[in-house]
Amino acid sequence: MVFDVTNEETFHRVLSWLRDLRTHADPNVVICIAGNKCDKKPTFDLTACEEFAHSLNAKFIRTSALSGEGVDKVFEELAKSIVETYRTKGRAAEKEADTLRLDAAAKKDSAGSCC
């Protein structure tokens, strides 16, 4: 989830997005919160963002789409967390802990709907 560090209202929307995520995503979904526009001065205290992420066992990373700062780190941290979650949350019982299959989802009929 990404919010704008120069607009506190966008951080408050993260809670709404989190509710939607918890309703529709896998229970073991990996969460990362990115505070974007870190190339600018934040307009509010980002300590609350860090504490919120910590309370969710999520990562909080400051990013800048303009400069690229933190963007690679977001994807690296997400990848590490996904692999760790995959290995520890029930997948080991399936004897697949050493393999992460990105194509494991059910395949849709290409003649069917687009979504």
Backbone as CSV, one residue per row, in Angstrom:
resi,resn,N_x,N_y,N_z,CA_x,CA_y,CA_z,C_x,C_y,C_z
1,MET,0.856,-1.154,0.000,0.000,0.000,0.000,0.911,1.227,0.000
2,VAL,0.539,2.207,-0.811,1.362,3.401,-0.966,0.558,4.631,-0.570
3,PHE,1.183,5.510,0.178,0.566,6.787,0.514,1.579,7.897,0.272
4,ASP,1.105,9.101,0.274,1.899,10.299,-0.014,2.315,10.953,1.304
5,VAL,3.615,11.055,1.555,4.091,11.624,2.826,3.824,13.121,2.931
6,THR,3.378,13.733,1.842,3.039,15.157,1.887,1.539,15.375,2.028
7,ASN,0.788,14.272,2.223,-0.670,14.369,2.341,-1.136,13.342,3.378
8,GLU,-1.324,13.796,4.608,-1.668,12.894,5.713,-2.954,12.116,5.456
9,GLU,-3.896,12.706,4.750,-5.163,12.015,4.457,-4.917,10.699,3.717
10,THR,-3.912,10.664,2.849,-3.637,9.426,2.120,-3.155,8.329,3.065
11,PHE,-2.460,8.697,4.143,-2.058,7.698,5.135,-3.285,7.150,5.848
12,HIS,-4.241,7.997,6.162,-5.455,7.541,6.845,-6.274,6.592,5.974
13,ARG,-6.137,6.691,4.666,-6.839,5.786,3.758,-6.264,4.371,3.800
14,VAL,-5.035,4.241,4.263,-4.394,2.926,4.335,-5.234,1.970,5.183
15,LEU,-5.823,2.452,6.259,-6.655,1.599,7.118,-7.845,1.040,6.341
16,SER,-8.469,1.853,5.515,-9.578,1.389,4.683,-9.092,0.344,3.680
17,TRP,-7.951,0.603,3.062,-7.388,-0.351,2.108,-7.056,-1.664,2.803
18,LEU,-6.565,-1.572,4.032,-6.225,-2.761,4.801,-7.467,-3.604,5.071
19,ARG,-8.571,-2.952,5.419,-9.826,-3.689,5.636,-10.233,-4.430,4.365
20,ASP,-10.145,-3.766,3.230,-10.480,-4.418,1.951,-9.536,-5.578,1.669
21,LEU,-8.273,-5.365,1.937,-7.275,-6.405,1.709,-7.565,-7.627,2.568
22,ARG,-7.859,-7.398,3.820,-8.142,-8.515,4.734,-9.421,-9.251,4.338
23,THR,-10.368,-8.545,3.749,-11.624,-9.159,3.322,-11.436,-10.019,2.082
24,HIS,-10.608,-9.563,1.150,-10.539,-10.205,-0.162,-9.253,-10.981,-0.437
25,ALA,-8.230,-10.812,0.371,-6.941,-11.453,0.087,-6.755,-12.704,0.941
26,ASP,-5.750,-13.461,0.594,-5.344,-14.628,1.370,-5.028,-14.189,2.800
27,PRO,-5.380,-14.967,3.809,-5.104,-14.587,5.200,-3.612,-14.367,5.483
28,ASN,-2.758,-14.969,4.684,-1.315,-14.823,4.893,-0.704,-13.756,3.997
29,VAL,-1.518,-12.832,3.518,-1.026,-11.794,2.624,0.120,-11.024,3.294
30,VAL,1.114,-10.697,2.510,2.260,-9.931,3.002,1.974,-8.456,2.750
31,ILE,2.175,-7.653,3.776,1.847,-6.230,3.683,3.120,-5.399,3.766
32,CYS,3.196,-4.432,2.882,4.277,-3.451,2.898,3.625,-2.087,2.695
33,ILE,4.026,-1.132,3.494,3.483,0.218,3.390,4.605,1.135,2.927
34,ALA,4.381,1.789,1.806,5.388,2.683,1.233,4.927,4.125,1.384
35,GLY,5.775,4.922,2.011,5.536,6.351,2.115,6.229,7.016,0.938
36,ASN,5.467,7.358,-0.086,6.045,7.900,-1.314,6.249,9.409,-1.220
37,LYS,7.043,9.929,-2.115,7.447,11.331,-2.196,8.411,11.690,-1.071
38,CYS,9.251,10.721,-0.667,10.210,10.996,0.407,11.306,11.966,-0.045
39,ASP,11.308,12.327,-1.322,12.233,13.352,-1.797,11.765,14.740,-1.362
40,LYS,10.533,14.819,-0.813,9.980,16.066,-0.287,9.871,15.973,1.228
41,LYS,9.719,17.110,1.874,9.574,17.145,3.333,8.186,16.640,3.717
42,PRO,8.117,15.639,4.607,6.804,15.144,5.053,6.020,16.258,5.746
43,THR,4.712,16.223,5.610,3.862,17.237,6.239,3.284,16.765,7.568
44,PHE,3.674,15.561,7.992,3.233,15.039,9.281,4.293,14.070,9.791
45,ASP,4.189,13.704,11.067,5.167,12.829,11.710,5.006,11.398,11.209
46,LEU,6.048,10.877,10.570,5.989,9.532,10.003,6.223,8.437,11.041
47,THR,6.482,8.824,12.280,6.645,7.835,13.351,5.385,6.987,13.492
48,ALA,4.225,7.616,13.349,2.957,6.878,13.441,2.861,5.832,12.334
49,CYS,3.395,6.138,11.165,3.377,5.194,10.044,4.244,3.983,10.373
50,GLU,5.412,4.250,10.934,6.314,3.163,11.314,5.682,2.290,12.387
51,GLU,5.065,2.912,13.378,4.419,2.168,14.462,3.232,1.350,13.937
52,PHE,2.460,1.945,13.037,1.317,1.241,12.447,1.794,0.014,11.685
53,ALA,2.807,0.177,10.860,3.355,-0.950,10.095,3.867,-2.027,11.049
54,HIS,4.582,-1.615,12.075,5.108,-2.574,13.051,3.967,-3.352,13.720
55,SER,2.870,-2.675,14.034,1.734,-3.337,14.689,1.094,-4.390,13.781
56,LEU,1.281,-4.236,12.469,0.735,-5.189,11.506,1.748,-6.259,11.112
57,ASN,2.932,-6.177,11.691,4.049,-7.024,11.279,4.354,-6.795,9.789
58,ALA,4.231,-5.542,9.396,4.471,-5.138,8.013,5.738,-4.284,7.944
59,LYS,6.210,-4.074,6.750,7.356,-3.205,6.522,6.851,-1.813,6.191
60,PHE,7.580,-0.801,6.662,7.333,0.578,6.257,8.608,1.070,5.590
61,ILE,8.471,1.501,4.346,9.633,1.942,3.588,9.315,3.291,2.947
62,ARG,10.243,4.202,3.094,10.104,5.506,2.447,10.607,5.386,1.013
63,THR,9.794,5.890,0.090,10.123,5.760,-1.327,9.967,7.096,-2.046
64,SER,10.543,7.140,-3.230,10.343,8.272,-4.121,10.244,7.739,-5.548
65,ALA,9.089,7.878,-6.137,8.938,7.482,-7.536,9.768,8.395,-8.428
66,LEU,9.981,9.631,-8.002,10.749,10.585,-8.784,12.226,10.203,-8.857
67,SER,12.829,9.925,-7.697,14.262,9.619,-7.665,14.554,8.120,-7.700
68,GLY,13.547,7.308,-7.406,13.740,5.861,-7.350,14.182,5.372,-5.975
69,GLU,14.391,6.281,-5.049,14.827,5.908,-3.704,13.820,4.969,-3.041
70,GLY,14.317,3.879,-2.518,13.494,2.933,-1.773,12.644,1.994,-2.607
71,VAL,12.513,2.244,-3.899,11.632,1.417,-4.731,12.141,-0.019,-4.810
72,ASP,13.430,-0.188,-5.098,13.990,-1.543,-5.133,13.848,-2.221,-3.778
73,LYS,14.045,-1.456,-2.717,13.952,-2.021,-1.371,12.544,-2.564,-1.090
74,VAL,11.520,-1.861,-1.551,10.146,-2.338,-1.364,9.993,-3.730,-1.955
75,PHE,10.437,-3.890,-3.202,10.265,-5.177,-3.871,11.156,-6.259,-3.257
76,GLU,12.348,-5.897,-2.816,13.228,-6.866,-2.154,12.615,-7.327,-0.834
77,GLU,12.118,-6.398,-0.041,11.507,-6.750,1.249,10.240,-7.573,1.052
78,LEU,9.433,-7.213,0.061,8.230,-7.997,-0.225,8.593,-9.420,-0.629
79,ALA,9.573,-9.551,-1.508,9.981,-10.891,-1.954,10.476,-11.731,-0.781
80,LYS,11.309,-11.156,0.076,11.811,-11.891,1.248,10.658,-12.311,2.157
81,SER,9.738,-11.388,2.408,8.615,-11.686,3.298,7.684,-12.730,2.709
82,ILE,7.464,-12.677,1.411,6.607,-13.666,0.763,7.216,-15.055,0.871
83,VAL,8.505,-15.162,0.606,9.172,-16.468,0.716,9.112,-16.975,2.145
84,GLU,9.389,-16.109,3.108,9.350,-16.526,4.515,7.943,-16.954,4.916
85,THR,6.933,-16.206,4.502,5.546,-16.560,4.812,5.189,-17.882,4.166
86,TYR,5.584,-18.052,2.934,5.302,-19.283,2.195,5.903,-20.482,2.913
87,ARG,7.098,-20.314,3.433,7.786,-21.422,4.113,7.217,-21.733,5.480
88,THR,6.676,-20.745,6.164,6.291,-20.956,7.561,4.794,-21.066,7.815
89,LYS,3.950,-20.683,6.900,2.510,-20.642,7.170,1.743,-21.753,6.467
90,GLY,2.049,-22.982,6.796,1.241,-24.083,6.306,1.715,-24.720,5.021
91,ARG,2.543,-24.053,4.264,2.996,-24.635,3.003,4.004,-25.759,3.239
92,ALA,4.720,-25.710,4.342,5.710,-26.754,4.629,5.037,-28.120,4.727
93,ALA,3.801,-28.125,5.212,3.073,-29.389,5.321,2.828,-30.012,3.952
94,GLU,2.835,-29.188,2.936,2.626,-29.693,1.582,3.943,-30.116,0.941
95,LYS,5.037,-30.076,1.686,6.363,-30.463,1.201,6.838,-29.589,0.035
96,GLU,6.372,-28.336,-0.004,6.774,-27.423,-1.070,7.516,-26.220,-0.519
97,ALA,8.061,-26.315,0.665,8.675,-25.160,1.296,9.886,-24.640,0.541
98,ASP,10.527,-25.473,-0.261,11.711,-25.027,-0.978,11.400,-24.499,-2.371
99,THR,10.126,-24.525,-2.765,9.761,-24.073,-4.104,8.607,-23.095,-4.000
100,LEU,8.790,-21.943,-4.594,7.721,-20.956,-4.653,7.240,-20.902,-6.090
101,ARG,6.008,-21.357,-6.323,5.459,-21.405,-7.679,4.582,-20.191,-7.904
102,LEU,4.998,-19.335,-8.800,4.232,-18.132,-9.079,3.046,-18.405,-9.985
103,ASP,3.047,-19.554,-10.673,1.960,-19.883,-11.574,0.993,-20.895,-10.968
104,ALA,1.008,-21.051,-9.662,0.232,-22.091,-9.001,-1.265,-21.796,-8.953
105,ALA,-1.679,-20.570,-9.242,-3.100,-20.223,-9.194,-3.849,-20.968,-10.289
106,ALA,-5.122,-21.198,-10.053,-5.950,-21.883,-11.056,-5.947,-21.081,-12.345
107,LYS,-5.776,-21.771,-13.443,-5.747,-21.107,-14.749,-7.169,-20.865,-15.222
108,LYS,-7.397,-19.681,-15.777,-8.707,-19.326,-16.308,-8.787,-19.742,-17.772
109,ASP,-9.964,-20.101,-18.196,-10.194,-20.413,-19.601,-10.028,-19.142,-20.410
110,SER,-9.140,-19.151,-21.392,-8.872,-17.933,-22.156,-10.082,-17.461,-22.941
111,ALA,-11.034,-18.320,-23.196,-12.248,-17.900,-23.906,-13.274,-17.296,-22.955
112,GLY,-13.021,-17.436,-21.652,-13.966,-16.934,-20.657,-13.803,-15.441,-20.436
113,SER,-14.229,-15.006,-19.293,-14.165,-13.578,-19.003,-12.719,-13.118,-18.838
114,CYS,-12.526,-11.839,-18.907,-11.171,-11.284,-18.825,-10.674,-11.182,-17.396
115,CYS,-11.545,-11.315,-16.407,-11.128,-11.062,-15.022,-11.262,-12.267,-14.132
